[in-house]
Amino acid sequence: MDGKISKVMPHSTEAEEALLGCVISDSEMTSEFVPDLSEGDFYSDANRIVFSAISKIFNNNKLVDLVTLSDELERSGNMEKIGGIDYVAHLTTTVASTANAKHYFDIVKNDSLRRKLILYCRRRRSSCFCRERDFRHLFWQ
């Protein structure tokens, strides 16, 4: 690296897609990972929408699979927003095995936390330039 800081927020499209593929392909993965994830953990708009549909299916105590996911995306009017059935099918073929699901989960969560920290620091940095406020409050917010 030449000393420049990347302006792209931390993310791994591959890890997001692989994690979603694991969740769609294996109901044990669904119950293991969905409760600990949120839409905001996904950087990609399409993956956020897909996760939202997965979460809705899961929270309604239904099994998540290609058919239930496709149905939910169609009913919510989001199928075309994510790229259609081809994208859903792509997610299910992205991973050959769910053996690395925990690793994909860790990548997605760590990138999400990094993005949150960057946004937090940006807000604090902006506040530092405001002379009308006592800067000491920044340390305890």
Accessible surface in RSA format (square Angstrom, percent):
REM  Atomic radii and reference values for relative SASA: ProtOr
REM  Chains: A
REM  Algorithm: Lee & Richards
REM  Probe-radius: 1.40
REM  Slices: 20
REM RES _ NUM      All-atoms   Total-Side   Main-Chain    Non-polar    All polar
REM                ABS   REL    ABS   REL    ABS   REL    ABS   REL    ABS   REL
RES MET A   1   199.71 103.4 107.60  71.2  92.11 219.3  91.39  77.7 108.32 143.5
RES ASP A   2   116.19  81.4  77.26  76.9  38.93  92.1  51.68 121.6  64.51  64.3
RES GLY A   3    70.47  86.9   0.00   N/A  70.47  86.9  41.31 113.4  29.16  65.3
RES LYS A   4   153.42  74.8 145.37  89.2   8.05  19.2  95.43  85.9  57.98  61.8
RES ILE A   5   145.97  83.1 131.03  97.6  14.94  36.0 132.77  95.6  13.19  35.8
RES SER A   6    69.66  58.9  45.53  60.8  24.12  55.6  43.25  92.1  26.40  37.0
RES LYS A   7   176.98  86.3 153.97  94.5  23.01  54.8 105.20  94.7  71.78  76.5
RES VAL A   8    94.51  62.2  79.63  72.1  14.87  35.8  83.70  72.7  10.81  29.3
RES MET A   9    30.47  15.8  28.00  18.5   2.47   5.9  26.85  22.8   3.61   4.8
RES PRO A  10    32.38  23.6  21.50  19.6  10.89  39.6  32.38  26.7   0.00   0.0
RES HIS A  11    64.02  35.0  38.52  26.8  25.50  65.2  16.02  16.5  48.00  55.8
RES SER A  12    27.41  23.2  22.67  30.3   4.74  10.9  16.34  34.8  11.07  15.5
RES THR A  13    53.17  37.8  51.34  52.0   1.83   4.4  35.54  47.7  17.64  26.7
RES GLU A  14   127.69  73.3 125.41  94.9   2.28   5.4  67.22 130.0  60.47  49.4
RES ALA A  15     5.19   4.8   1.89   2.9   3.30   7.5   4.51   6.4   0.67   1.8
RES GLU A  16     3.14   1.8   3.14   2.4   0.00   0.0   1.22   2.4   1.92   1.6
RES GLU A  17    23.05  13.2  23.05  17.4   0.00   0.0   0.00   0.0  23.05  18.8
RES ALA A  18     6.61   6.1   6.61  10.2   0.00   0.0   6.61   9.3   0.00   0.0
RES LEU A  19     0.21   0.1   0.21   0.2   0.00   0.0   0.21   0.1   0.00   0.0
RES LEU A  20     1.02   0.6   1.02   0.7   0.00   0.0   1.02   0.7   0.00   0.0
RES GLY A  21     0.00   0.0   0.00   N/A   0.00   0.0   0.00   0.0   0.00   0.0
RES CYS A  22     0.00   0.0   0.00   0.0   0.00   0.0   0.00   0.0   0.00   0.0
RES VAL A  23     1.48   1.0   1.48   1.3   0.00   0.0   1.48   1.3   0.00   0.0
RES ILE A  24     7.34   4.2   2.04   1.5   5.29  12.8   2.04   1.5   5.29  14.4
RES SER A  25    68.50  57.9  26.90  35.9  41.60  95.8  30.32  64.6  38.18  53.5
RES ASP A  26    42.00  29.4  37.41  37.2   4.59  10.9  11.29  26.6  30.71  30.6
RES SER A  27    55.41  46.8  44.14  58.9  11.27  26.0  14.31  30.5  41.10  57.6
RES GLU A  28   126.53  72.6 122.71  92.8   3.82   9.1  38.80  75.1  87.72  71.6
RES MET A  29    27.34  14.2  27.34  18.1   0.00   0.0  27.32  23.2   0.02   0.0
RES THR A  30     5.45   3.9   5.45   5.5   0.00   0.0   5.45   7.3   0.00   0.0
RES SER A  31    65.51  55.4  52.12  69.6  13.39  30.8  33.65  71.6  31.86  44.6
RES GLU A  32    89.95  51.6  73.40  55.5  16.55  39.4  36.51  70.6  53.44  43.6
RES PHE A  33     4.98   2.5   4.98   3.1   0.00   0.0   4.98   3.0   0.00   0.0
RES VAL A  34     5.74   3.8   2.94   2.7   2.80   6.8   2.94   2.6   2.80   7.6
RES PRO A  35    83.18  60.6  45.28  41.3  37.89 137.7  55.66  46.0  27.52 171.0
RES ASP A  36    85.20  59.7  72.88  72.5  12.32  29.1  19.22  45.2  65.98  65.8
RES LEU A  37    16.79   9.3   0.62   0.4  16.17  40.6   2.17   1.5  14.62  39.3
RES SER A  38    54.27  45.9  50.51  67.4   3.76   8.7  45.53  97.0   8.74  12.2
RES GLU A  39    84.17  48.3  80.95  61.2   3.22   7.7  18.84  36.4  65.33  53.3
RES GLY A  40    43.93  54.2   0.00   N/A  43.93  54.2  29.44  80.8  14.48  32.4
RES ASP A  41     0.91   0.6   0.54   0.5   0.37   0.9   0.00   0.0   0.91   0.9
RES PHE A  42     1.31   0.7   0.00   0.0   1.31   3.4   0.00   0.0   1.31   3.7
RES TYR A  43    77.44  36.2  70.48  40.1   6.96  18.1  43.36  32.6  34.08  42.0
RES SER A  44    28.70  24.3  21.06  28.1   7.64  17.6  18.71  39.8   9.99  14.0
RES ASP A  45    95.98  67.2  89.80  89.4   6.18  14.6  30.87  72.7  65.11  64.9
RES ALA A  46    21.34  19.6  18.61  28.7   2.73   6.2  19.00  26.8   2.34   6.2
RES ASN A  47     0.35   0.2   0.35   0.3   0.00   0.0   0.00   0.0   0.35   0.3
RES ARG A  48    75.85  31.8  75.80  38.6   0.04   0.1  22.62  30.9  53.22  32.3
RES ILE A  49    41.32  23.5  38.05  28.3   3.26   7.9  40.38  29.1   0.94   2.6
RES VAL A  50     0.00   0.0   0.00   0.0   0.00   0.0   0.00   0.0   0.00   0.0
RES PHE A  51     5.18   2.6   5.18   3.2   0.00   0.0   5.18   3.1   0.00   0.0
RES SER A  52    41.58  35.1  37.56  50.1   4.02   9.3   9.58  20.4  32.00  44.8
RES ALA A  53     7.15   6.6   2.92   4.5   4.22   9.6   6.59   9.3   0.56   1.5
RES ILE A  54     0.00   0.0   0.00   0.0   0.00   0.0   0.00   0.0   0.00   0.0
RES SER A  55    25.12  21.2  25.12  33.5   0.00   0.0   6.87  14.6  18.25  25.6
RES LYS A  56   108.55  53.0 102.71  63.0   5.84  13.9  62.62  56.4  45.93  48.9
RES ILE A  57     7.89   4.5   6.12   4.6   1.78   4.3   7.89   5.7   0.00   0.0
RES PHE A  58    51.81  25.9  48.00  29.7   3.81   9.9  48.00  29.1   3.81  10.9
RES ASN A  59   102.79  70.9  77.07  74.5  25.72  61.9  27.70  66.7  75.09  72.6
RES ASN A  60    80.74  55.7  62.18  60.1  18.56  44.7  12.48  30.0  68.26  66.0
RES ASN A  61   143.69  99.1 107.71 104.1  35.98  86.6  34.60  83.3 109.09 105.4
RES LYS A  62   115.30  56.2 103.13  63.3  12.17  29.0  68.30  61.5  47.00  50.1
RES LEU A  63   127.11  70.8 120.74  86.4   6.37  16.0 121.78  85.5   5.32  14.3
RES VAL A  64     6.21   4.1   0.05   0.0   6.16  14.8   0.05   0.0   6.16  16.7
RES ASP A  65    59.91  42.0  59.84  59.6   0.07   0.2  25.84  60.8  34.07  34.0
RES LEU A  66    70.70  39.4  68.63  49.1   2.07   5.2  68.63  48.2   2.07   5.6
RES VAL A  67   114.06  75.1 109.55  99.2   4.52  10.9 112.79  98.0   1.27   3.5
RES THR A  68    41.88  29.8  37.53  38.0   4.35  10.4  40.04  53.8   1.83   2.8
RES LEU A  69     0.00   0.0   0.00   0.0   0.00   0.0   0.00   0.0   0.00   0.0
RES SER A  70    17.83  15.1  17.75  23.7   0.07   0.2  17.36  37.0   0.47   0.7
RES ASP A  71    71.15  49.8  65.13  64.8   6.03  14.2  20.56  48.4  50.60  50.5
RES GLU A  72     7.21   4.1   7.19   5.4   0.02   0.0   0.55   1.1   6.66   5.4
RES LEU A  73     0.07   0.0   0.07   0.0   0.00   0.0   0.07   0.0   0.00   0.0
RES GLU A  74   105.81  60.7  90.07  68.1  15.74  37.5  35.01  67.7  70.80  57.8
RES ARG A  75   159.73  67.1 120.89  61.6  38.83  92.5  67.59  92.4  92.14  55.8
RES SER A  76    54.57  46.1  20.86  27.8  33.71  77.6  32.22  68.6  22.34  31.3
RES GLY A  77    50.24  62.0   0.00   N/A  50.24  62.0  34.84  95.6  15.40  34.5
RES ASN A  78    31.05  21.4  31.05  30.0   0.00   0.0   0.00   0.0  31.05  30.0
RES MET A  79     8.22   4.3   7.54   5.0   0.68   1.6   7.54   6.4   0.68   0.9
RES GLU A  80   142.70  81.9 125.62  95.0  17.07  40.7  68.44 132.4  74.26  60.6
RES LYS A  81   146.66  71.6 110.70  67.9  35.96  85.6  73.51  66.2  73.15  77.9
RES ILE A  82     8.79   5.0   0.00   0.0   8.79  21.2   1.83   1.3   6.97  18.9
RES GLY A  83    50.94  62.8   0.00   N/A  50.94  62.8  32.57  89.4  18.37  41.1
RES GLY A  84     7.88   9.7   0.00   N/A   7.88   9.7   7.88  21.6   0.00   0.0
RES ILE A  85    90.76  51.6  87.90  65.5   2.86   6.9  87.90  63.3   2.86   7.8
RES ASP A  86   112.18  78.6 105.33 104.8   6.85  16.2  30.51  71.8  81.68  81.5
RES TYR A  87    37.50  17.5  33.85  19.3   3.65   9.5  34.71  26.1   2.78   3.4
RES VAL A  88     0.00   0.0   0.00   0.0   0.00   0.0   0.00   0.0   0.00   0.0
RES ALA A  89    39.32  36.2  39.04  60.3   0.28   0.6  39.32  55.4   0.00   0.0
RES HIS A  90    79.60  43.5  74.34  51.7   5.26  13.5  55.49  57.2  24.11  28.1
RES LEU A  91     0.00   0.0   0.00   0.0   0.00   0.0   0.00   0.0   0.00   0.0
RES THR A  92    34.42  24.5  21.57  21.9  12.85  30.6  14.86  20.0  19.56  29.6
RES THR A  93   107.49  76.4  77.73  78.8  29.76  70.9  69.20  93.0  38.29  57.9
RES THR A  94    51.98  37.0  19.38  19.6  32.61  77.7  26.90  36.1  25.08  37.9
RES VAL A  95    20.22  13.3   4.79   4.3  15.43  37.2   7.80   6.8  12.42  33.7
RES ALA A  96   117.70 108.2  66.94 103.3  50.75 115.5  78.41 110.4  39.28 104.1
RES SER A  97    63.50  53.7  50.03  66.8  13.47  31.0  45.50  96.9  18.00  25.2
RES THR A  98    34.93  24.8  29.09  29.5   5.84  13.9  10.00  13.4  24.94  37.7
RES ALA A  99    90.55  83.3  49.71  76.7  40.85  92.9  63.25  89.1  27.30  72.3
RES ASN A 100    82.75  57.1  80.44  77.7   2.32   5.6   2.94   7.1  79.82  77.1
RES ALA A 101     1.87   1.7   1.83   2.8   0.04   0.1   1.83   2.6   0.04   0.1
RES LYS A 102   113.08  55.2 111.26  68.3   1.82   4.3  89.44  80.5  23.64  25.2
RES HIS A 103   105.68  57.8 102.05  70.9   3.63   9.3  66.86  68.9  38.82  45.2
RES TYR A 104    39.71  18.5  39.71  22.6   0.00   0.0  19.12  14.4  20.59  25.4
RES PHE A 105    22.92  11.5  22.92  14.2   0.00   0.0  22.92  13.9   0.00   0.0
RES ASP A 106    50.35  35.3  49.22  49.0   1.13   2.7  16.20  38.1  34.15  34.1
RES ILE A 107    51.73  29.4  48.54  36.2   3.19   7.7  51.63  37.2   0.09   0.3
RES VAL A 108     2.76   1.8   0.42   0.4   2.34   5.6   2.39   2.1   0.37   1.0
RES LYS A 109    53.26  26.0  53.26  32.7   0.00   0.0  30.86  27.8  22.40  23.9
RES ASN A 110    70.58  48.7  69.04  66.7   1.54   3.7   6.49  15.6  64.09  61.9
RES ASP A 111    18.28  12.8  18.28  18.2   0.00   0.0   1.71   4.0  16.57  16.5
RES SER A 112     1.63   1.4   1.18   1.6   0.45   1.0   0.70   1.5   0.93   1.3
RES LEU A 113   102.85  57.3  99.83  71.4   3.02   7.6 100.17  70.4   2.68   7.2
RES ARG A 114   125.74  52.8 122.88  62.6   2.86   6.8  41.66  56.9  84.08  51.0
RES ARG A 115    19.74   8.3  19.74  10.1   0.00   0.0   9.84  13.4   9.90   6.0
RES LYS A 116   103.44  50.5  98.36  60.4   5.08  12.1  71.61  64.5  31.84  33.9
RES LEU A 117   109.07  60.7 105.10  75.2   3.97  10.0 108.69  76.3   0.38   1.0
RES ILE A 118    60.01  34.2  57.03  42.5   2.98   7.2  59.81  43.1   0.20   0.5
RES LEU A 119    78.34  43.6  77.67  55.6   0.67   1.7  77.71  54.6   0.63   1.7
RES TYR A 120    79.90  37.3  79.90  45.5   0.00   0.0  64.36  48.4  15.54  19.2
RES CYS A 121    65.53  49.6  61.15  68.2   4.38  10.3  26.90  68.2  38.62  41.6
RES ARG A 122   121.28  50.9 117.41  59.8   3.88   9.2  51.92  71.0  69.36  42.0
RES ARG A 123   136.71  57.4 130.80  66.7   5.91  14.1  69.20  94.6  67.51  40.9
RES ARG A 124    54.77  23.0  54.73  27.9   0.04   0.1  21.48  29.4  33.28  20.2
RES ARG A 125   158.84  66.7 153.80  78.4   5.04  12.0  51.53  70.4 107.31  65.0
RES SER A 126    73.59  62.2  61.23  81.7  12.35  28.5  35.06  74.7  38.52  54.0
RES SER A 127    21.73  18.4  13.50  18.0   8.23  19.0   5.41  11.5  16.31  22.9
RES CYS A 128    79.44  60.1  53.85  60.1  25.58  60.1  20.69  52.4  58.75  63.3
RES PHE A 129   147.36  73.7 124.10  76.9  23.25  60.5 128.29  77.8  19.06  54.6
RES CYS A 130    44.83  33.9  32.55  36.3  12.28  28.9  20.03  50.7  24.80  26.7
RES ARG A 131   220.79  92.7 188.16  95.9  32.63  77.7  72.70  99.4 148.09  89.8
RES GLU A 132   157.30  90.3 117.72  89.1  39.58  94.2  69.30 134.0  88.00  71.9
RES ARG A 133   118.29  49.7 104.04  53.0  14.25  33.9  42.28  57.8  76.01  46.1
RES ASP A 134    74.37  52.1  56.81  56.5  17.55  41.5  40.53  95.4  33.83  33.7
RES PHE A 135   126.84  63.5 124.26  77.0   2.58   6.7 126.33  76.6   0.51   1.5
RES ARG A 136   138.79  58.3 138.79  70.7   0.00   0.0  44.73  61.1  94.06  57.0
RES HIS A 137    45.33  24.8  36.46  25.3   8.87  22.7  41.68  43.0   3.64   4.2
RES LEU A 138    17.53   9.8  11.46   8.2   6.07  15.3  11.51   8.1   6.03  16.2
RES PHE A 139   146.86  73.5 115.20  71.4  31.66  82.4 119.71  72.6  27.15  77.7
RES TRP A 140   197.26  79.2 161.99  78.4  35.28  82.8 138.55  73.9  58.71  95.3
RES GLN A 141   106.89  59.8  58.43  42.7  48.46 115.4  52.93 112.7  53.96  40.9
END  Absolute sums over single chains surface
CHAIN  1 A     9012.9       7435.3       1577.6       5068.1       3944.8
END  Absolute sums over all chains
TOTAL          9012.9       7435.3       1577.6       5068.1       3944.8
